[in-house]
Amino acid sequence: MTEPAGAGRPRRVAMVTVHTSPLAQPGTGDAGGMNVYVLEVARQLARQGTAVDLFTRTTSAAQPDVVEVEPGVVVRHVAAGPYEGLSKEDLPGQLCAFAAGMMRVAAHAPLGYYDLVHSHYWLSGQVGWLAADRWGVPLVHTMHTMARVKNLHLADGDEPEPRGREIGEAQVVEAADRLVANTAREAAELVELYGADPERVAVAEPGVDLVTFAPGSVTEARAAVGLPVDAVVLAFVGRIQPLKGPHVLVRAAAELVRRRPELRDRLVVAVLGGASGSGVRSPMGLPELAERLGIGDLLRVVPPVDRETLAQWYRAADVVAVPSHSESFGLVAVEAQACGTPVVAANVGGLPTAVGDGGLLVDGHDTADWATALGRVALDRELRTSLSRRAVEHAQGFGWARTAERLLEVYGAALARPKDVSIHDAERISDVPRAVIP
């Protein structure tokens, strides 16, 4: 899975993210690590000389058609269906409308305005496939999550991904000129579960903002987020849905209190995030679960926060739990470690890569096992100090500039085999004034 020499860097990339805006607050609705990934990668690509137009669906009448994030990075809102009230599961019926909106934008551009299409998630892949074919440019696709992987590791009470999504993903895998995986394990899953051509699969590990997420004073961080300085803090960050496993942390915390009753006066279980996916349709009821387990007074459910505040929560925690049932990478793990906070994570998907030697991995989701692992880190100062040092060192290996550089290599390889623009497209575009898209 190595990339041959490329044909140079693209001047401008059309990046497609249909179901969630890169401007949305992570941790709410369908916004998560992918939002952070798309926006940070776009910024780094622009700073390295490749402009990016980000196409996403309009979800509010208040959203402007175009938002310039910074020089070289533009978000274009495309009308496709009702602005509000559509779930991710409703969006396959709006893909034609979204694609038509993209085509209208490109119709005002000169021939070859976009050198390449990079789509994110399978819904965007369906649109990106059409756009790339229409414009005669390569399609690069990043899955982020895959139905066949998720269905192999379903959480209790979660719903399997539909057959239609599996079919749609397989079509995108077949159509893409290059597939980008977050880790070597994900690359292998693309080959094994979807029959992807290994020669078209490349690995580009996500990064982390090493300026915002950096070590700092635990005392100051706890003061900033309103926690006692002597608390034992277990934290979860992410969307609240069965896939992410926040209930695993709550159950493990209750078991810790059962084993160590003296912890009751100091333990804080912080859950940062909002309901998402099946967690919206069937609320997980974390406060109710905590009450049944006798630790309702120890649970703090915090709505999604801005990045600077999130970094303070990471620093304030003794350990961050990432008990996901499936995870293509695990950006939360690297963000926490960059702040010097050890991680206890499920041994699934890309989490072993994200965690490295800066935390502990747990096989499965057994309550006793998680209580043991969390207790080891949170209550053993010597171990926690050692893991904290290794966590910071490990996180330094991940940076968004590095991710963008790797993507540029992938783009170059895709451009080495350019597609031909159809005669119909050439005629359609040839008379358009050669001006920048408004």
ROTIKE-666804 format. One record per residue (C-alpha): chain; residue in one letter; x negated, y negated, z negated. Coordinates in nm, 3 decimals, padded with zeros to 5 digits. Example, Ala and Ser with C-alpha at 12.3 -4.5 7.8 and 13.67 -1.06 7.14 Angstrom:
  c  r       px       py       pz
  A  a  -01.230   00.450  -00.780
  A  s  -01.367   00.106  -00.714
***
This chain:
  c  r       px       py       pz
  A  m   00.000   00.000   00.000
  A  t  -00.263  -00.246   00.112
  A  e  -00.208  -00.546   00.335
  A  p  -00.392  -00.584   00.665
  A  a  -00.543  -00.914   00.764
  A  g  -00.271  -01.169   00.824
  A  a  -00.198  -01.432   01.086
  A  g  -00.236  -01.736   00.865
  A  r  -00.011  -01.910   00.619
  A  p   00.344  -02.013   00.704
  A  r   00.417  -02.386   00.718
  A  r   00.770  -02.352   00.582
  A  v   00.957  -02.061   00.424
  A  a   01.333  -02.021   00.395
  A  m   01.381  -01.859   00.055
  A  v   01.724  -01.707  -00.010
  A  t   01.879  -01.655  -00.353
  A  v   02.252  -01.623  -00.296
  A  h   02.394  -01.517  -00.630
  A  t   02.207  -01.740  -00.873
  A  s   02.053  -02.083  -00.841
  A  p   01.686  -02.139  -00.920
  A  l   01.805  -02.451  -01.102
  A  a   02.034  -02.258  -01.340
  A  q   01.952  -02.216  -01.708
  A  p   01.800  -01.868  -01.759
  A  g   01.994  -01.653  -02.002
  A  t   02.337  -01.767  -01.887
  A  g   02.563  -01.577  -01.645
  A  d   02.346  -01.406  -01.385
  A  a   02.051  -01.638  -01.440
  A  g   01.741  -01.468  -01.574
  A  g   01.383  -01.389  -01.490
  A  m   01.453  -01.399  -01.117
  A  n   01.551  -01.766  -01.140
  A  v   01.223  -01.847  -01.311
  A  y   01.032  -01.638  -01.057
  A  v   01.186  -01.803  -00.751
  A  l   01.141  -02.160  -00.871
  A  e   00.787  -02.115  -01.004
  A  v   00.673  -01.932  -00.692
  A  a   00.825  -02.202  -00.470
  A  r   00.640  -02.471  -00.663
  A  q   00.308  -02.291  -00.635
  A  l   00.354  -02.217  -00.265
  A  a   00.421  -02.586  -00.200
  A  r   00.113  -02.687  -00.397
  A  q  -00.088  -02.447  -00.182
  A  g   00.041  -02.596   00.142
  A  t   00.354  -02.394   00.226
  A  a   00.682  -02.584   00.198
  A  v   00.988  -02.394   00.070
  A  d   01.359  -02.447   00.132
  A  l   01.559  -02.259  -00.132
  A  f   01.910  -02.161  -00.018
  A  t   02.161  -02.084  -00.293
  A  r   02.539  -02.083  -00.329
  A  t   02.726  -02.395  -00.437
  A  t   02.898  -02.333  -00.771
  A  s   03.020  -02.683  -00.856
  A  a   03.163  -02.977  -00.663
  A  a   02.918  -03.195  -00.855
  A  q   02.614  -03.028  -00.697
  A  p   02.450  -03.232  -00.420
  A  d   02.388  -03.060  -00.089
  A  v   02.014  -03.108  -00.127
  A  v   01.793  -03.135  -00.437
  A  e   01.423  -03.211  -00.402
  A  v   01.252  -03.038  -00.694
  A  e   00.908  -03.172  -00.604
  A  p   00.726  -03.248  -00.280
  A  g   00.758  -02.942  -00.058
  A  v   01.034  -02.772  -00.261
  A  v   01.397  -02.834  -00.168
  A  v   01.708  -02.657  -00.299
  A  r   01.992  -02.643  -00.045
  A  h   02.339  -02.566  -00.180
  A  v   02.553  -02.369   00.065
  A  a   02.932  -02.355   00.036
  A  a   03.052  -01.993   00.039
  A  g   03.383  -01.924  -00.128
  A  p   03.535  -02.097  -00.432
  A  y   03.279  -02.294  -00.629
  A  e   03.373  -02.131  -00.958
  A  g   03.532  -01.808  -01.075
  A  l   03.337  -01.569  -00.854
  A  s   03.130  -01.298  -01.019
  A  k   02.826  -01.140  -00.859
  A  e   03.045  -00.843  -00.766
  A  d   03.271  -01.074  -00.562
  A  l   02.992  -01.214  -00.349
  A  p   02.958  -00.942  -00.079
  A  g   03.277  -01.086   00.070
  A  q   03.113  -01.430   00.096
  A  l   02.789  -01.331   00.267
  A  c   02.916  -01.419   00.616
  A  a   03.018  -01.764   00.493
  A  f   02.680  -01.812   00.328
  A  a   02.494  -01.700   00.641
  A  a   02.700  -01.938   00.853
  A  g   02.606  -02.221   00.620
  A  m   02.238  -02.139   00.657
  A  m   02.274  -02.128   01.035
  A  r   02.434  -02.474   01.035
  A  v   02.139  -02.615   00.842
  A  a   01.887  -02.457   01.077
  A  a   02.080  -02.576   01.385
  A  h   01.961  -02.930   01.307
  A  a   01.597  -02.823   01.306
  A  p   01.345  -02.784   01.587
  A  l   01.257  -02.441   01.720
  A  g   01.036  -02.255   01.476
  A  y   01.111  -02.482   01.180
  A  y   01.109  -02.180   00.949
  A  d   00.817  -01.944   00.993
  A  l   00.947  -01.675   00.761
  A  v   01.244  -01.574   00.545
  A  h   01.188  -01.446   00.190
  A  s   01.502  -01.305   00.027
  A  h   01.553  -01.216  -00.339
  A  y   01.795  -00.944  -00.456
  A  w   01.997  -00.729  -00.219
  A  l   02.277  -00.983  -00.155
  A  s   02.019  -01.232  -00.032
  A  g   01.853  -00.956   00.167
  A  q   02.169  -00.907   00.370
  A  v   02.177  -01.278   00.456
  A  g   01.802  -01.296   00.505
  A  w   01.816  -01.003   00.747
  A  l   02.061  -01.193   00.969
  A  a   01.871  -01.523   00.944
  A  a   01.534  -01.366   01.023
  A  d   01.679  -01.182   01.321
  A  r   01.853  -01.495   01.446
  A  w   01.543  -01.712   01.417
  A  g   01.300  -01.448   01.539
  A  v   01.084  -01.461   01.225
  A  p   00.967  -01.198   00.974
  A  l   01.178  -01.098   00.674
  A  v   01.003  -01.047   00.340
  A  h   01.223  -00.912   00.063
  A  t   01.190  -00.876  -00.314
  A  m   01.442  -00.647  -00.485
  A  h   01.397  -00.761  -00.848
  A  t   01.638  -00.483  -00.953
  A  m   01.752  -00.171  -00.768
  A  a   02.083   00.011  -00.801
  A  r   01.932   00.359  -00.781
  A  v   01.686   00.277  -01.058
  A  k   01.952   00.121  -01.281
  A  n   02.187   00.414  -01.229
  A  l   01.916   00.655  -01.341
  A  h   01.878   00.466  -01.671
  A  l   02.227   00.349  -01.763
  A  a   02.286   00.221  -02.113
  A  d   02.576   00.361  -02.314
  A  g   02.894   00.179  -02.213
  A  d   02.738   00.024  -01.904
  A  e   02.887   00.062  -01.558
  A  p   02.701   00.227  -01.269
  A  e   02.615   00.014  -00.971
  A  p   02.856   00.077  -00.680
  A  r   02.777   00.288  -00.376
  A  g   02.816  -00.020  -00.157
  A  r   02.520  -00.185  -00.324
  A  e   02.302   00.122  -00.273
  A  i   02.389   00.121   00.096
  A  g   02.321  -00.252   00.123
  A  e   01.983  -00.215  -00.047
  A  a   01.884   00.071   00.181
  A  q   01.970  -00.142   00.484
  A  v   01.753  -00.428   00.362
  A  v   01.464  -00.190   00.289
  A  e   01.486  -00.066   00.647
  A  a   01.516  -00.414   00.798
  A  a   01.244  -00.598   00.605
  A  d   00.904  -00.651   00.764
  A  r   00.749  -00.650   00.418
  A  l   00.880  -00.549   00.075
  A  v   00.735  -00.710  -00.238
  A  a   00.736  -00.509  -00.560
  A  n   00.665  -00.656  -00.902
  A  t   00.456  -00.358  -01.015
  A  a   00.298  -00.044  -00.876
  A  r   00.576   00.157  -01.040
  A  e   00.842  -00.042  -00.859
  A  a   00.652   00.005  -00.533
  A  a   00.659   00.381  -00.588
  A  e   01.034   00.365  -00.660
  A  l   01.094   00.187  -00.331
  A  v   00.916   00.468  -00.150
  A  e   01.061   00.757  -00.350
  A  l   01.421   00.638  -00.392
  A  y   01.472   00.436  -00.074
  A  g   01.232   00.592   00.173
  A  a   01.039   00.268   00.223
  A  d   00.735   00.280   00.447
  A  p   00.437   00.256   00.206
  A  e   00.251   00.044   00.461
  A  r   00.520  -00.223   00.433
  A  v   00.525  -00.234   00.052
  A  a   00.299  -00.475  -00.138
  A  v   00.265  -00.553  -00.508
  A  a   00.270  -00.912  -00.633
  A  e   00.299  -00.927  -01.010
  A  p   00.506  -01.216  -01.151
  A  g   00.338  -01.486  -01.353
  A  v   00.396  -01.700  -01.657
  A  d   00.371  -02.072  -01.727
  A  l   00.056  -02.065  -01.937
  A  v   00.090  -02.432  -02.028
  A  t   00.439  -02.416  -02.177
  A  f   00.394  -02.068  -02.321
  A  a   00.079  -02.089  -02.528
  A  p  -00.018  -02.013  -02.891
  A  g   00.075  -02.266  -03.156
  A  s   00.147  -02.312  -03.524
  A  v   00.396  -02.060  -03.662
  A  t   00.482  -02.299  -03.947
  A  e   00.559  -02.583  -03.706
  A  a   00.756  -02.352  -03.477
  A  r   00.974  -02.226  -03.761
  A  a   01.040  -02.578  -03.877
  A  a   01.136  -02.674  -03.522
  A  v   01.396  -02.396  -03.487
  A  g   01.519  -02.406  -03.845
  A  l   01.372  -02.086  -03.989
  A  p   01.220  -02.035  -04.335
  A  v   00.843  -02.030  -04.327
  A  d   00.828  -01.699  -04.518
  A  a   01.092  -01.518  -04.306
  A  v   01.033  -01.190  -04.125
  A  v   01.163  -01.271  -03.778
  A  l   01.266  -01.016  -03.516
  A  a   01.371  -01.176  -03.188
  A  f   01.545  -01.078  -02.866
  A  v   01.551  -01.307  -02.562
  A  g   01.762  -01.236  -02.257
  A  r   02.107  -01.191  -02.113
  A  i   02.344  -01.017  -02.352
  A  q   02.453  -00.705  -02.169
  A  p   02.406  -00.329  -02.227
  A  l   02.124  -00.311  -01.971
  A  k   01.906  -00.540  -02.183
  A  g   01.977  -00.349  -02.507
  A  p   02.017  -00.623  -02.771
  A  h   02.226  -00.377  -02.975
  A  v   01.912  -00.162  -03.010
  A  l   01.746  -00.444  -03.205
  A  v   02.050  -00.494  -03.430
  A  r   02.071  -00.124  -03.516
  A  a   01.696  -00.102  -03.575
  A  a   01.705  -00.407  -03.802
  A  a   01.981  -00.248  -04.010
  A  e   01.773   00.067  -04.042
  A  l   01.473  -00.138  -04.154
  A  v   01.681  -00.296  -04.429
  A  r   01.804   00.047  -04.535
  A  r   01.444   00.166  -04.561
  A  r   01.312  -00.153  -04.716
  A  p   01.594  -00.319  -04.917
  A  e   01.359  -00.598  -05.029
  A  l   01.360  -00.726  -04.668
  A  r   01.721  -00.843  -04.696
  A  d   01.618  -01.174  -04.853
  A  r   01.366  -01.253  -04.576
  A  l   01.475  -01.082  -04.255
  A  v   01.611  -01.285  -03.962
  A  v   01.738  -01.116  -03.646
  A  a   01.746  -01.381  -03.373
  A  v   01.923  -01.311  -03.044
  A  l   01.877  -01.582  -02.780
  A  g   02.093  -01.560  -02.469
  A  g   02.439  -01.558  -02.319
  A  a   02.674  -01.285  -02.200
  A  s   02.611  -01.153  -01.849
  A  g   02.725  -00.880  -01.614
  A  s   02.925  -00.609  -01.788
  A  g   02.863  -00.799  -02.111
  A  v   03.106  -01.064  -01.983
  A  r   03.380  -00.818  -01.888
  A  s   03.335  -00.616  -02.207
  A  p   03.172  -00.833  -02.475
  A  m   02.912  -00.641  -02.672
  A  g   03.024  -00.783  -03.006
  A  l   02.681  -00.814  -03.165
  A  p   02.811  -01.009  -03.468
  A  e   03.077  -00.741  -03.524
  A  l   02.815  -00.468  -03.492
  A  a   02.589  -00.646  -03.742
  A  e   02.880  -00.682  -03.985
  A  r   02.961  -00.310  -03.962
  A  l   02.597  -00.229  -04.030
  A  g   02.583  -00.462  -04.329
  A  i   02.347  -00.724  -04.183
  A  g   02.593  -00.978  -04.049
  A  d   02.433  -01.247  -04.265
  A  l   02.091  -01.179  -04.111
  A  l   02.193  -01.219  -03.745
  A  r   02.150  -01.549  -03.561
  A  v   02.296  -01.563  -03.209
  A  v   02.150  -01.865  -03.030
  A  p   02.270  -01.994  -02.690
  A  p   02.009  -02.019  -02.412
  A  v   01.757  -02.296  -02.474
  A  d   01.516  -02.501  -02.265
  A  r   01.165  -02.369  -02.201
  A  e   00.990  -02.582  -02.463
  A  t   01.235  -02.470  -02.733
  A  l   01.210  -02.111  -02.613
  A  a   00.833  -02.126  -02.659
  A  q   00.889  -02.239  -03.019
  A  w   01.119  -01.941  -03.081
  A  y   00.854  -01.707  -02.944
  A  r   00.591  -01.860  -03.176
  A  a   00.831  -01.844  -03.470
  A  a   00.891  -01.470  -03.427
  A  d   00.682  -01.197  -03.586
  A  v   00.774  -00.965  -03.302
  A  v   00.983  -00.988  -02.986
  A  a   01.186  -00.681  -02.893
  A  v   01.245  -00.594  -02.526
  A  p   01.465  -00.281  -02.546
  A  s   01.584  -00.285  -02.183
  A  h   01.708   00.033  -02.020
  A  s   01.570  -00.081  -01.685
  A  e   01.334  -00.368  -01.607
  A  s   01.154  -00.443  -01.282
  A  f   00.889  -00.638  -01.474
  A  g   00.984  -00.803  -01.803
  A  l   00.900  -01.171  -01.792
  A  v   01.011  -01.220  -02.153
  A  a   00.737  -00.985  -02.268
  A  v   00.462  -01.187  -02.099
  A  e   00.605  -01.521  -02.214
  A  a   00.612  -01.401  -02.574
  A  q   00.260  -01.264  -02.555
  A  a   00.132  -01.586  -02.399
  A  c   00.257  -01.756  -02.718
  A  g   00.062  -01.505  -02.929
  A  t   00.362  -01.298  -03.037
  A  p   00.335  -00.919  -03.014
  A  v   00.605  -00.728  -02.826
  A  v   00.778  -00.398  -02.891
  A  a   00.928  -00.283  -02.561
  A  a   01.096   00.015  -02.404
  A  n   00.865   00.230  -02.198
  A  v   01.059   00.175  -01.875
  A  g   01.009   00.015  -01.535
  A  g   00.755  -00.265  -01.525
  A  l   00.735  -00.316  -01.900
  A  p   00.415  -00.112  -01.945
  A  t   00.250  -00.352  -01.698
  A  a   00.396  -00.659  -01.864
  A  v   00.306  -00.549  -02.218
  A  g  -00.036  -00.398  -02.159
  A  d  -00.224  -00.361  -02.488
  A  g  -00.056  -00.663  -02.648
  A  g   00.228  -00.467  -02.801
  A  l   00.386  -00.128  -02.857
  A  l   00.594   00.082  -02.616
  A  v   00.880   00.299  -02.739
  A  d   01.007   00.602  -02.550
  A  g   01.385   00.600  -02.543
  A  h   01.620   00.393  -02.758
  A  d   01.651   00.594  -03.077
  A  t   01.728   00.367  -03.373
  A  a   01.477   00.533  -03.606
  A  d   01.195   00.505  -03.352
  A  w   01.266   00.137  -03.291
  A  a   01.289   00.063  -03.662
  A  t   00.951   00.228  -03.714
  A  a   00.783   00.039  -03.429
  A  l   00.931  -00.298  -03.522
  A  g   00.842  -00.245  -03.888
  A  r   00.483  -00.154  -03.804
  A  v   00.428  -00.481  -03.619
  A  a   00.637  -00.715  -03.833
  A  l   00.516  -00.592  -04.171
  A  d   00.151  -00.505  -04.105
  A  r  -00.035  -00.836  -04.091
  A  e  -00.362  -00.680  -03.980
  A  l  -00.199  -00.494  -03.691
  A  r   00.005  -00.799  -03.593
  A  t  -00.306  -01.019  -03.589
  A  s  -00.489  -00.770  -03.368
  A  l  -00.195  -00.734  -03.131
  A  s  -00.151  -01.112  -03.117
  A  r  -00.509  -01.162  -03.005
  A  r  -00.477  -00.892  -02.739
  A  a  -00.137  -01.028  -02.631
  A  v  -00.282  -01.371  -02.552
  A  e  -00.573  -01.218  -02.364
  A  h  -00.340  -00.994  -02.163
  A  a  -00.105  -01.279  -02.072
  A  q  -00.393  -01.484  -01.933
  A  g  -00.408  -01.236  -01.645
  A  f  -00.068  -01.354  -01.523
  A  g  -00.026  -01.693  -01.361
  A  w   00.217  -01.821  -01.099
  A  a  -00.065  -01.954  -00.881
  A  r  -00.200  -01.602  -00.858
  A  t   00.145  -01.469  -00.767
  A  a   00.179  -01.728  -00.491
  A  e  -00.164  -01.644  -00.353
  A  r  -00.068  -01.279  -00.331
  A  l   00.260  -01.368  -00.160
  A  l   00.073  -01.576   00.095
  A  e  -00.131  -01.266   00.179
  A  v   00.191  -01.072   00.227
  A  y   00.337  -01.348   00.441
  A  g   00.024  -01.349   00.656
  A  a   00.053  -00.975   00.712
  A  a   00.419  -01.013   00.810
  A  l   00.336  -01.296   01.050
  A  a   00.072  -01.082   01.216
  A  r   00.364  -00.911   01.393
  A  p   00.590  -01.204   01.485
  A  k   00.936  -01.140   01.623
  A  d   01.054  -01.286   01.952
  A  v   01.317  -01.557   01.939
  A  s   01.616  -01.454   02.149
  A  i   01.691  -01.641   02.471
  A  h   02.025  -01.741   02.320
  A  d   01.853  -01.897   02.020
  A  a   01.595  -02.073   02.235
  A  e   01.868  -02.231   02.446
  A  r   02.070  -02.322   02.137
  A  i   01.781  -02.495   01.965
  A  s   01.583  -02.642   02.258
  A  d   01.792  -02.959   02.287
  A  v   01.797  -03.033   01.915
  A  p   01.598  -03.346   01.825
  A  r   01.271  -03.251   01.658
  A  a   01.337  -03.417   01.327
  A  v   01.315  -03.291   00.972
  A  i   01.636  -03.138   00.842
  A  p   01.822  -03.406   00.645
***
